[in-house]
Amino acid sequence: MALKRSTRRTLSRAVLYAVLLGVLLLVGLSADWATIRANFFAPAGIGNPFTGDWGTWPDLLTVGVKNSLIYTAVAFGAGLVLGVVLALMRLSPVAAYRWIATAYIEFFRGLPVLLVVLVMAFGIPIAFNGWTPPGGTVGAGVVGLILVAAAYMAETIRAGIQAVPKGQTEAARSLGMSAGRTTITVVLPQAFRIVIPPLTNEFVLLIKDTALLFVIGFAADQRELTTIARDFMASSETAGTATSLIQASILYLLITLPLTRLVSWLERKQQKAR
Amino acid sequence: MASSTLPRPRGIIRSSIALASTLALAAVLTACGSDDGGDSAGDSGSGDDSGLTTVSSGTLTVCSDVPYPPFEDFDDTSESGFKGFDIDIVQAIADGLELELAVKDSSFDALQSGQALNANQCDIAASAMTITEERQAALDFSDGYYDSQQSLLVAEDSDIASIDDLDGVKVGVQQGTTGKVYAEENATGAELVSFPSDAEMFQAIKAGQVEALLQDLPVNINHQDQGGFSVVETYSTDESYGLAMKKGNTALVDAVNEQLSEMRDDGTYDEIYNSYFATE
C-alpha cells in the first residue's frame, strides 16, 4: 500500500513481461529445433541464392503463385459481375426477382466452399452431357468459387447501395433522370466506393479459397500453390519434409498481408471522409 | 434540363434492369447447356466401331494421383511432365495406339469412385489402383499389370513387429485405398486414421500422430530408404493393379488389354518393370 501508484504500475508491467518471456523460453526450450530445421527448413528446398540454387521456390512461384492469382482474379471478376446482378435483383420491385436472389444468396452462403467446388467439378460435366467450362475441370472448380463469391459479394454490394444517401436518388430523379440512369450513374459509383474495403477482403478470402481446388484434377502446370506445396511433401528434393508448406505460407502472406494493410488504410481514409 | 425527355413510366426501367439480369443469367445457363463436348461425352458406350473415341481427340488423357513414387511422380525432363511405373506403362499404351499422352493430377478418391471418369476428365485412371469387386461396380478394369502387396511401416525403434501388435495403436491409411480395407479387416483393435494422400501420412508418422502406416509396399519401401523407418511386414493380397476406364467403354478396355499383352510379349513390360522394381 505504501507503494506509489507509478511504482506499482512499473512493477505490474515487469511481471507481465516476465511471464511473456517465461512462456517464450519454455516453448523455445521444449521445441526440437534440429528436427524443425530438417523438416520445415530443408536446405534443398530453401536453396542458397549465393550459389545460384533457388531450391523449390521457382516452381512454387512460376506455377503455384501464378495459377492461384489467375484463379482468384477470374473468380473475383466473374463473381463481382454476378454479385452486382444479384444485388440489383435483391432490390428489385419485382417480388420474384427478390425471392430468387435471396434464395441464391442464402443457398451458397450456407454451403462449405469445398463441397460446392467438388459438386461443380464432378457435377457440371455429368449434368451437361460431358460439357465442361473453359479450362476443363479447373474451370468447373473455379465456377464453384464464382458461385460462392457472388453470393457474398451480392450482400456486400446491396449494403453499399443501401448506404448511398436517399437524397442522392431523390436529387437525381428530380433532375429528371430515369430510375435506370440514376442507378448506373449516381448510385452504383457511390456504392462501389463504399464497398471497396469489404470487396478487397473478399479478394483475400478468395486467394485462400483457391487452395480448395486441390480436390479436383490438375495438369502439372495448372496446379495452384497449396497443391504444389502438398505435392512437394512426397516428391522433389524436399520429399518427406514439410518445407514446401512453410514456403507456400510465406508466399501467401506476401500476397495477403499488403492487401489487408491496404484495406485498413482505405477504411481509415473513409472514416475520415465521413 | 431534361425537358426534352418524354415522361417514362417509372416501373419500366427498373423492370427492364431486372429482366436484363435474368436474361444474362439465362444466357449463362444455356451456355452451360450447349453441347460443346460433342459425342465424345454422355452415354456409357463412348467407343465405336471405326476406332477409339477419347475425351480429347488424338490424345490419351490419363488421370493419376501424383505424386506416388515410384508409380507416379513429377518430372520436368520427360515429355508428359511425369514419370513412374504407371506413367511408363500408359506412355507405351498411348504410343501403341498412336495417341499423345496427357496426364492429369487428380485426387485418388475421385478416381477410385469413378467420378473423374464419369465427369469425362480422362480416358484412363492409372494410379496404382488395385482391381477390386467394389470398384468394378463403378469402373471397368484392364487386365492386371502389377501384383500389389500391402505392407506395414513403423519407426525403426518401434515395438510393433506385426499386424497383431496394432491393438489400440493409431495406424495411418489412405482414404479410398485397398490398404485401408486390408487394415479394417485384419488389424484388429487398431485405430485407423485416414489421410488424403501419402504425403500427409508420412508427415503424420514423423510427427507421432500415428505409429504405423499400412499401404502399398513400394511406397513404404521408399520411406524406408529415406531413413528412420522400416517395413516390418508385407501382405500378399492376390490382387493386382489395373488401369480403370469408364464403365461400359469396352472398346478402350479391349484396346488397352491388347497393348498390355503385346508389351508382355515383346519384352517392353519387363524392361519397364525392371527399371523400377529390379531386385539386385
Boltz contact constraints between the chains, C-beta under 6 A:
constraints:
  - contact:
      token1: [A, 85]
      token2: [B, 21]
      max_distance: 6.0
  - contact:
      token1: [A, 88]
      token2: [B, 17]
      max_distance: 6.0
  - contact:
      token1: [A, 89]
      token2: [B, 21]
      max_distance: 6.0
  - contact:
      token1: [A, 92]
      token2: [B, 18]
      max_distance: 6.0
  - contact:
      token1: [A, 93]
      token2: [B, 14]
      max_distance: 6.0
  - contact:
      token1: [A, 94]
      token2: [B, 18]
      max_distance: 6.0
  - contact:
      token1: [A, 97]
      token2: [B, 18]
      max_distance: 6.0
  - contact:
      token1: [A, 122]
      token2: [B, 115]
      max_distance: 6.0
  - contact:
      token1: [A, 122]
      token2: [B, 119]
      max_distance: 6.0
  - contact:
      token1: [A, 125]
      token2: [B, 119]
      max_distance: 6.0
  - contact:
      token1: [A, 125]
      token2: [B, 120]
      max_distance: 6.0
  - contact:
      token1: [A, 126]
      token2: [B, 118]
      max_distance: 6.0
  - contact:
      token1: [A, 126]
      token2: [B, 119]
      max_distance: 6.0
  - contact:
      token1: [A, 128]
      token2: [B, 32]
      max_distance: 6.0
  - contact:
      token1: [A, 128]
      token2: [B, 33]
      max_distance: 6.0
  - contact:
      token1: [A, 129]
      token2: [B, 35]
      max_distance: 6.0
  - contact:
      token1: [A, 129]
      token2: [B, 41]
      max_distance: 6.0
  - contact:
      token1: [A, 129]
      token2: [B, 42]
      max_distance: 6.0
  - contact:
      token1: [A, 130]
      token2: [B, 37]
      max_distance: 6.0
  - contact:
      token1: [A, 130]
      token2: [B, 41]
      max_distance: 6.0
  - contact:
      token1: [A, 130]
      token2: [B, 42]
      max_distance: 6.0
  - contact:
      token1: [A, 130]
      token2: [B, 120]
      max_distance: 6.0
  - contact:
      token1: [A, 131]
      token2: [B, 35]
      max_distance: 6.0
  - contact:
      token1: [A, 131]
      token2: [B, 36]
      max_distance: 6.0
  - contact:
      token1: [A, 131]
      token2: [B, 37]
      max_distance: 6.0
  - contact:
      token1: [A, 137]
      token2: [B, 121]
      max_distance: 6.0
  - contact:
      token1: [A, 176]
      token2: [B, 2]
      max_distance: 6.0
  - contact:
      token1: [A, 178]
      token2: [B, 8]
      max_distance: 6.0
  - contact:
      token1: [A, 178]
      token2: [B, 13]
      max_distance: 6.0
  - contact:
      token1: [A, 179]
      token2: [B, 13]
      max_distance: 6.0
  - contact:
      token1: [A, 179]
      token2: [B, 14]
      max_distance: 6.0
  - contact:
      token1: [A, 180]
      token2: [B, 13]
      max_distance: 6.0
  - contact:
      token1: [A, 180]
      token2: [B, 17]
      max_distance: 6.0
  - contact:
      token1: [A, 215]
      token2: [B, 107]
      max_distance: 6.0
  - contact:
      token1: [A, 217]
      token2: [B, 63]
      max_distance: 6.0
  - contact:
      token1: [A, 217]
      token2: [B, 104]
      max_distance: 6.0
  - contact:
      token1: [A, 217]
      token2: [B, 106]
      max_distance: 6.0
  - contact:
      token1: [A, 217]
      token2: [B, 116]
      max_distance: 6.0
  - contact:
      token1: [A, 217]
      token2: [B, 121]
      max_distance: 6.0
  - contact:
      token1: [A, 218]
      token2: [B, 105]
      max_distance: 6.0
  - contact:
      token1: [A, 219]
      token2: [B, 104]
      max_distance: 6.0
  - contact:
      token1: [A, 220]
      token2: [B, 81]
      max_distance: 6.0
  - contact:
      token1: [A, 230]
      token2: [B, 199]
      max_distance: 6.0
  - contact:
      token1: [A, 231]
      token2: [B, 67]
      max_distance: 6.0
  - contact:
      token1: [A, 233]
      token2: [B, 199]
      max_distance: 6.0
  - contact:
      token1: [A, 234]
      token2: [B, 67]
      max_distance: 6.0
  - contact:
      token1: [A, 234]
      token2: [B, 198]
      max_distance: 6.0
  - contact:
      token1: [A, 234]
      token2: [B, 199]
      max_distance: 6.0
  - contact:
      token1: [A, 235]
      token2: [B, 67]
      max_distance: 6.0
  - contact:
      token1: [A, 235]
      token2: [B, 73]
      max_distance: 6.0
  - contact:
      token1: [A, 235]
      token2: [B, 74]
      max_distance: 6.0
  - contact:
      token1: [A, 240]
      token2: [B, 226]
      max_distance: 6.0
  - contact:
      token1: [A, 242]
      token2: [B, 203]
      max_distance: 6.0
